[in-house]
Amino acid sequence: MGIVSDAQRRQIRELFDSHLRDPVEVLFFYADPHDPHTAAMREILDALVGASGGRIRVRARGGREGQAEAAGYRVEQAPALVLLDGEGGDTRVRFYGATVGYEFMVFLEDLIDVSRGGTRLSEAARRAVRAVDQDLVIQVFTTPT
């Protein structure tokens, strides 16, 4: 059995059928094609593409070309995922490392949010975000358990 089981693939397909609206493109930047994280992410992304009914597209980029393109998105580490909206616009949502465990659900929710063109934040949270008057980088670190 792989990282994503058949039962999980069915659940993801149902989730996507109910909630995905517009296409989403995922740029997958990797450093080493033989790294276990690269293989894990390829498997996860392949499962998501298969479950999305064509609404999720993935472009995997490595080597010098990948580094140059990643720099254009201000990505400085690999593996990394960049989420683009259906028109190719940068959503500025990034994931670094393998999106497994708790991060996997967050990744699915972000794909849905990008597909729908908005988040499920409360109006109070939206006001607080709009009040930020300087560039911020918000990083969430997790460790395997």
Biotite code that builds the C-alpha atoms (Angstrom):
import biotite.structure as struc

atoms = struc.array([
    struc.Atom([0.000, 0.000, 0.000], chain_id="A", res_id=1, res_name="MET", atom_name="CA", element="C"),
    struc.Atom([1.237, 3.473, -0.826], chain_id="A", res_id=2, res_name="GLY", atom_name="CA", element="C"),
    struc.Atom([0.989, 6.713, 1.073], chain_id="A", res_id=3, res_name="ILE", atom_name="CA", element="C"),
    struc.Atom([-2.606, 7.307, -0.069], chain_id="A", res_id=4, res_name="VAL", atom_name="CA", element="C"),
    struc.Atom([-4.830, 4.247, 0.294], chain_id="A", res_id=5, res_name="SER", atom_name="CA", element="C"),
    struc.Atom([-7.690, 3.397, -2.066], chain_id="A", res_id=6, res_name="ASP", atom_name="CA", element="C"),
    struc.Atom([-10.190, 4.335, 0.650], chain_id="A", res_id=7, res_name="ALA", atom_name="CA", element="C"),
    struc.Atom([-8.503, 7.708, 1.114], chain_id="A", res_id=8, res_name="GLN", atom_name="CA", element="C"),
    struc.Atom([-8.522, 8.277, -2.648], chain_id="A", res_id=9, res_name="ARG", atom_name="CA", element="C"),
    struc.Atom([-12.294, 7.688, -2.662], chain_id="A", res_id=10, res_name="ARG", atom_name="CA", element="C"),
    struc.Atom([-12.756, 10.123, 0.243], chain_id="A", res_id=11, res_name="GLN", atom_name="CA", element="C"),
    struc.Atom([-10.636, 12.750, -1.503], chain_id="A", res_id=12, res_name="ILE", atom_name="CA", element="C"),
    struc.Atom([-12.623, 12.297, -4.735], chain_id="A", res_id=13, res_name="ARG", atom_name="CA", element="C"),
    struc.Atom([-15.878, 12.827, -2.816], chain_id="A", res_id=14, res_name="GLU", atom_name="CA", element="C"),
    struc.Atom([-14.448, 15.906, -1.082], chain_id="A", res_id=15, res_name="LEU", atom_name="CA", element="C"),
    struc.Atom([-13.258, 17.359, -4.382], chain_id="A", res_id=16, res_name="PHE", atom_name="CA", element="C"),
    struc.Atom([-16.517, 16.527, -6.175], chain_id="A", res_id=17, res_name="ASP", atom_name="CA", element="C"),
    struc.Atom([-18.404, 18.445, -3.487], chain_id="A", res_id=18, res_name="SER", atom_name="CA", element="C"),
    struc.Atom([-16.088, 21.418, -3.040], chain_id="A", res_id=19, res_name="HIS", atom_name="CA", element="C"),
    struc.Atom([-13.671, 22.031, -5.911], chain_id="A", res_id=20, res_name="LEU", atom_name="CA", element="C"),
    struc.Atom([-14.969, 24.603, -8.363], chain_id="A", res_id=21, res_name="ARG", atom_name="CA", element="C"),
    struc.Atom([-12.283, 26.187, -10.543], chain_id="A", res_id=22, res_name="ASP", atom_name="CA", element="C"),
    struc.Atom([-8.951, 24.690, -11.634], chain_id="A", res_id=23, res_name="PRO", atom_name="CA", element="C"),
    struc.Atom([-5.889, 24.917, -9.412], chain_id="A", res_id=24, res_name="VAL", atom_name="CA", element="C"),
    struc.Atom([-2.306, 24.502, -10.537], chain_id="A", res_id=25, res_name="GLU", atom_name="CA", element="C"),
    struc.Atom([0.311, 23.152, -8.165], chain_id="A", res_id=26, res_name="VAL", atom_name="CA", element="C"),
    struc.Atom([3.957, 23.864, -8.920], chain_id="A", res_id=27, res_name="LEU", atom_name="CA", element="C"),
    struc.Atom([6.135, 21.196, -7.328], chain_id="A", res_id=28, res_name="PHE", atom_name="CA", element="C"),
    struc.Atom([9.771, 22.231, -6.952], chain_id="A", res_id=29, res_name="PHE", atom_name="CA", element="C"),
    struc.Atom([12.251, 19.574, -5.910], chain_id="A", res_id=30, res_name="TYR", atom_name="CA", element="C"),
    struc.Atom([16.025, 19.418, -5.564], chain_id="A", res_id=31, res_name="ALA", atom_name="CA", element="C"),
    struc.Atom([16.788, 15.714, -5.831], chain_id="A", res_id=32, res_name="ASP", atom_name="CA", element="C"),
    struc.Atom([14.555, 13.435, -7.924], chain_id="A", res_id=33, res_name="PRO", atom_name="CA", element="C"),
    struc.Atom([15.757, 10.455, -5.834], chain_id="A", res_id=34, res_name="HIS", atom_name="CA", element="C"),
    struc.Atom([14.979, 12.009, -2.432], chain_id="A", res_id=35, res_name="ASP", atom_name="CA", element="C"),
    struc.Atom([12.282, 10.073, -0.503], chain_id="A", res_id=36, res_name="PRO", atom_name="CA", element="C"),
    struc.Atom([10.343, 13.335, 0.051], chain_id="A", res_id=37, res_name="HIS", atom_name="CA", element="C"),
    struc.Atom([10.242, 13.895, -3.702], chain_id="A", res_id=38, res_name="THR", atom_name="CA", element="C"),
    struc.Atom([8.851, 10.405, -4.305], chain_id="A", res_id=39, res_name="ALA", atom_name="CA", element="C"),
    struc.Atom([6.300, 10.836, -1.509], chain_id="A", res_id=40, res_name="ALA", atom_name="CA", element="C"),
    struc.Atom([5.101, 14.165, -2.884], chain_id="A", res_id=41, res_name="MET", atom_name="CA", element="C"),
    struc.Atom([4.848, 12.783, -6.414], chain_id="A", res_id=42, res_name="ARG", atom_name="CA", element="C"),
    struc.Atom([2.635, 9.969, -5.140], chain_id="A", res_id=43, res_name="GLU", atom_name="CA", element="C"),
    struc.Atom([0.434, 12.353, -3.157], chain_id="A", res_id=44, res_name="ILE", atom_name="CA", element="C"),
    struc.Atom([0.125, 14.800, -6.049], chain_id="A", res_id=45, res_name="LEU", atom_name="CA", element="C"),
    struc.Atom([-0.668, 12.003, -8.513], chain_id="A", res_id=46, res_name="ASP", atom_name="CA", element="C"),
    struc.Atom([-3.460, 10.837, -6.190], chain_id="A", res_id=47, res_name="ALA", atom_name="CA", element="C"),
    struc.Atom([-4.888, 14.356, -5.962], chain_id="A", res_id=48, res_name="LEU", atom_name="CA", element="C"),
    struc.Atom([-4.786, 14.858, -9.720], chain_id="A", res_id=49, res_name="VAL", atom_name="CA", element="C"),
    struc.Atom([-6.570, 11.540, -10.202], chain_id="A", res_id=50, res_name="GLY", atom_name="CA", element="C"),
    struc.Atom([-9.254, 12.448, -7.666], chain_id="A", res_id=51, res_name="ALA", atom_name="CA", element="C"),
    struc.Atom([-9.842, 15.964, -8.978], chain_id="A", res_id=52, res_name="SER", atom_name="CA", element="C"),
    struc.Atom([-11.556, 15.214, -12.282], chain_id="A", res_id=53, res_name="GLY", atom_name="CA", element="C"),
    struc.Atom([-9.061, 17.420, -14.098], chain_id="A", res_id=54, res_name="GLY", atom_name="CA", element="C"),
    struc.Atom([-9.450, 20.416, -11.790], chain_id="A", res_id=55, res_name="ARG", atom_name="CA", element="C"),
    struc.Atom([-5.983, 20.068, -10.262], chain_id="A", res_id=56, res_name="ILE", atom_name="CA", element="C"),
    struc.Atom([-2.925, 20.245, -12.477], chain_id="A", res_id=57, res_name="ARG", atom_name="CA", element="C"),
    struc.Atom([0.651, 19.677, -11.334], chain_id="A", res_id=58, res_name="VAL", atom_name="CA", element="C"),
    struc.Atom([3.895, 20.853, -12.875], chain_id="A", res_id=59, res_name="ARG", atom_name="CA", element="C"),
    struc.Atom([6.996, 19.272, -11.347], chain_id="A", res_id=60, res_name="ALA", atom_name="CA", element="C"),
    struc.Atom([10.195, 21.250, -11.758], chain_id="A", res_id=61, res_name="ARG", atom_name="CA", element="C"),
    struc.Atom([13.728, 20.276, -10.794], chain_id="A", res_id=62, res_name="GLY", atom_name="CA", element="C"),
    struc.Atom([17.278, 21.050, -11.815], chain_id="A", res_id=63, res_name="GLY", atom_name="CA", element="C"),
    struc.Atom([18.486, 24.456, -12.969], chain_id="A", res_id=64, res_name="ARG", atom_name="CA", element="C"),
    struc.Atom([15.252, 25.309, -14.774], chain_id="A", res_id=65, res_name="GLU", atom_name="CA", element="C"),
    struc.Atom([13.294, 24.472, -11.649], chain_id="A", res_id=66, res_name="GLY", atom_name="CA", element="C"),
    struc.Atom([15.602, 26.596, -9.483], chain_id="A", res_id=67, res_name="GLN", atom_name="CA", element="C"),
    struc.Atom([15.206, 29.580, -11.799], chain_id="A", res_id=68, res_name="ALA", atom_name="CA", element="C"),
    struc.Atom([11.421, 29.273, -11.861], chain_id="A", res_id=69, res_name="GLU", atom_name="CA", element="C"),
    struc.Atom([11.282, 28.732, -8.084], chain_id="A", res_id=70, res_name="ALA", atom_name="CA", element="C"),
    struc.Atom([13.269, 31.927, -7.541], chain_id="A", res_id=71, res_name="ALA", atom_name="CA", element="C"),
    struc.Atom([10.601, 33.786, -9.506], chain_id="A", res_id=72, res_name="GLY", atom_name="CA", element="C"),
    struc.Atom([8.090, 32.645, -6.870], chain_id="A", res_id=73, res_name="TYR", atom_name="CA", element="C"),
    struc.Atom([10.476, 33.514, -4.021], chain_id="A", res_id=74, res_name="ARG", atom_name="CA", element="C"),
    struc.Atom([10.864, 29.833, -3.153], chain_id="A", res_id=75, res_name="VAL", atom_name="CA", element="C"),
    struc.Atom([14.239, 29.222, -1.550], chain_id="A", res_id=76, res_name="GLU", atom_name="CA", element="C"),
    struc.Atom([13.919, 25.623, -0.334], chain_id="A", res_id=77, res_name="GLN", atom_name="CA", element="C"),
    struc.Atom([12.868, 22.319, -1.785], chain_id="A", res_id=78, res_name="ALA", atom_name="CA", element="C"),
    struc.Atom([10.727, 20.360, -1.880], chain_id="A", res_id=79, res_name="PRO", atom_name="CA", element="C"),
    struc.Atom([8.145, 23.112, -2.184], chain_id="A", res_id=80, res_name="ALA", atom_name="CA", element="C"),
    struc.Atom([4.597, 23.475, -3.452], chain_id="A", res_id=81, res_name="LEU", atom_name="CA", element="C"),
    struc.Atom([3.249, 26.742, -4.878], chain_id="A", res_id=82, res_name="VAL", atom_name="CA", element="C"),
    struc.Atom([-0.505, 27.096, -5.395], chain_id="A", res_id=83, res_name="LEU", atom_name="CA", element="C"),
    struc.Atom([-1.727, 29.028, -8.428], chain_id="A", res_id=84, res_name="LEU", atom_name="CA", element="C"),
    struc.Atom([-5.336, 29.914, -9.148], chain_id="A", res_id=85, res_name="ASP", atom_name="CA", element="C"),
    struc.Atom([-7.139, 28.802, -12.285], chain_id="A", res_id=86, res_name="GLY", atom_name="CA", element="C"),
    struc.Atom([-5.745, 31.728, -14.254], chain_id="A", res_id=87, res_name="GLU", atom_name="CA", element="C"),
    struc.Atom([-2.161, 31.055, -13.179], chain_id="A", res_id=88, res_name="GLY", atom_name="CA", element="C"),
    struc.Atom([-2.134, 33.796, -10.546], chain_id="A", res_id=89, res_name="GLY", atom_name="CA", element="C"),
    struc.Atom([0.152, 33.298, -7.571], chain_id="A", res_id=90, res_name="ASP", atom_name="CA", element="C"),
    struc.Atom([-1.903, 32.847, -4.408], chain_id="A", res_id=91, res_name="THR", atom_name="CA", element="C"),
    struc.Atom([1.266, 33.193, -2.289], chain_id="A", res_id=92, res_name="ARG", atom_name="CA", element="C"),
    struc.Atom([0.408, 29.919, -0.537], chain_id="A", res_id=93, res_name="VAL", atom_name="CA", element="C"),
    struc.Atom([3.471, 27.717, -0.080], chain_id="A", res_id=94, res_name="ARG", atom_name="CA", element="C"),
    struc.Atom([4.152, 24.335, 1.457], chain_id="A", res_id=95, res_name="PHE", atom_name="CA", element="C"),
    struc.Atom([7.669, 23.124, 2.191], chain_id="A", res_id=96, res_name="TYR", atom_name="CA", element="C"),
    struc.Atom([8.584, 19.507, 2.752], chain_id="A", res_id=97, res_name="GLY", atom_name="CA", element="C"),
    struc.Atom([6.183, 16.601, 2.366], chain_id="A", res_id=98, res_name="ALA", atom_name="CA", element="C"),
    struc.Atom([2.547, 17.432, 3.117], chain_id="A", res_id=99, res_name="THR", atom_name="CA", element="C"),
    struc.Atom([1.783, 14.325, 5.140], chain_id="A", res_id=100, res_name="VAL", atom_name="CA", element="C"),
    struc.Atom([0.030, 13.844, 8.455], chain_id="A", res_id=101, res_name="GLY", atom_name="CA", element="C"),
    struc.Atom([-1.884, 16.886, 9.686], chain_id="A", res_id=102, res_name="TYR", atom_name="CA", element="C"),
    struc.Atom([-0.419, 19.018, 6.911], chain_id="A", res_id=103, res_name="GLU", atom_name="CA", element="C"),
    struc.Atom([-2.195, 16.880, 4.328], chain_id="A", res_id=104, res_name="PHE", atom_name="CA", element="C"),
    struc.Atom([-5.659, 18.039, 5.431], chain_id="A", res_id=105, res_name="MET", atom_name="CA", element="C"),
    struc.Atom([-4.501, 21.657, 5.499], chain_id="A", res_id=106, res_name="VAL", atom_name="CA", element="C"),
    struc.Atom([-3.168, 21.194, 1.972], chain_id="A", res_id=107, res_name="PHE", atom_name="CA", element="C"),
    struc.Atom([-6.526, 19.786, 0.815], chain_id="A", res_id=108, res_name="LEU", atom_name="CA", element="C"),
    struc.Atom([-8.383, 22.692, 2.438], chain_id="A", res_id=109, res_name="GLU", atom_name="CA", element="C"),
    struc.Atom([-6.070, 25.203, 0.750], chain_id="A", res_id=110, res_name="ASP", atom_name="CA", element="C"),
    struc.Atom([-6.621, 23.563, -2.637], chain_id="A", res_id=111, res_name="LEU", atom_name="CA", element="C"),
    struc.Atom([-10.365, 23.926, -2.099], chain_id="A", res_id=112, res_name="ILE", atom_name="CA", element="C"),
    struc.Atom([-10.044, 27.551, -0.958], chain_id="A", res_id=113, res_name="ASP", atom_name="CA", element="C"),
    struc.Atom([-7.951, 28.436, -4.009], chain_id="A", res_id=114, res_name="VAL", atom_name="CA", element="C"),
    struc.Atom([-10.443, 26.639, -6.257], chain_id="A", res_id=115, res_name="SER", atom_name="CA", element="C"),
    struc.Atom([-13.327, 28.595, -4.763], chain_id="A", res_id=116, res_name="ARG", atom_name="CA", element="C"),
    struc.Atom([-11.495, 31.935, -4.807], chain_id="A", res_id=117, res_name="GLY", atom_name="CA", element="C"),
    struc.Atom([-11.794, 32.599, -1.083], chain_id="A", res_id=118, res_name="GLY", atom_name="CA", element="C"),
    struc.Atom([-11.357, 31.309, 2.418], chain_id="A", res_id=119, res_name="THR", atom_name="CA", element="C"),
    struc.Atom([-13.737, 30.414, 5.191], chain_id="A", res_id=120, res_name="ARG", atom_name="CA", element="C"),
    struc.Atom([-12.317, 33.031, 7.544], chain_id="A", res_id=121, res_name="LEU", atom_name="CA", element="C"),
    struc.Atom([-14.755, 34.942, 9.707], chain_id="A", res_id=122, res_name="SER", atom_name="CA", element="C"),
    struc.Atom([-15.386, 38.590, 8.863], chain_id="A", res_id=123, res_name="GLU", atom_name="CA", element="C"),
    struc.Atom([-13.530, 39.613, 12.045], chain_id="A", res_id=124, res_name="ALA", atom_name="CA", element="C"),
    struc.Atom([-10.477, 37.636, 10.929], chain_id="A", res_id=125, res_name="ALA", atom_name="CA", element="C"),
    struc.Atom([-10.681, 39.198, 7.454], chain_id="A", res_id=126, res_name="ARG", atom_name="CA", element="C"),
    struc.Atom([-10.724, 42.698, 8.998], chain_id="A", res_id=127, res_name="ARG", atom_name="CA", element="C"),
    struc.Atom([-7.694, 41.840, 11.120], chain_id="A", res_id=128, res_name="ALA", atom_name="CA", element="C"),
    struc.Atom([-5.789, 40.592, 8.075], chain_id="A", res_id=129, res_name="VAL", atom_name="CA", element="C"),
    struc.Atom([-6.700, 43.707, 6.054], chain_id="A", res_id=130, res_name="ARG", atom_name="CA", element="C"),
    struc.Atom([-5.388, 45.871, 8.901], chain_id="A", res_id=131, res_name="ALA", atom_name="CA", element="C"),
    struc.Atom([-1.855, 44.495, 8.500], chain_id="A", res_id=132, res_name="VAL", atom_name="CA", element="C"),
    struc.Atom([0.123, 47.288, 6.854], chain_id="A", res_id=133, res_name="ASP", atom_name="CA", element="C"),
    struc.Atom([3.463, 45.560, 6.242], chain_id="A", res_id=134, res_name="GLN", atom_name="CA", element="C"),
    struc.Atom([4.695, 42.444, 4.477], chain_id="A", res_id=135, res_name="ASP", atom_name="CA", element="C"),
    struc.Atom([4.660, 39.367, 6.699], chain_id="A", res_id=136, res_name="LEU", atom_name="CA", element="C"),
    struc.Atom([5.930, 35.867, 6.309], chain_id="A", res_id=137, res_name="VAL", atom_name="CA", element="C"),
    struc.Atom([3.908, 33.417, 8.356], chain_id="A", res_id=138, res_name="ILE", atom_name="CA", element="C"),
    struc.Atom([5.589, 30.072, 8.863], chain_id="A", res_id=139, res_name="GLN", atom_name="CA", element="C"),
    struc.Atom([4.158, 27.053, 10.611], chain_id="A", res_id=140, res_name="VAL", atom_name="CA", element="C"),
    struc.Atom([6.610, 24.343, 11.574], chain_id="A", res_id=141, res_name="PHE", atom_name="CA", element="C"),
    struc.Atom([5.620, 20.796, 12.372], chain_id="A", res_id=142, res_name="THR", atom_name="CA", element="C"),
    struc.Atom([7.552, 17.731, 13.375], chain_id="A", res_id=143, res_name="THR", atom_name="CA", element="C"),
    struc.Atom([6.689, 14.121, 12.681], chain_id="A", res_id=144, res_name="PRO", atom_name="CA", element="C"),
    struc.Atom([5.229, 12.272, 15.648], chain_id="A", res_id=145, res_name="THR", atom_name="CA", element="C"),
])
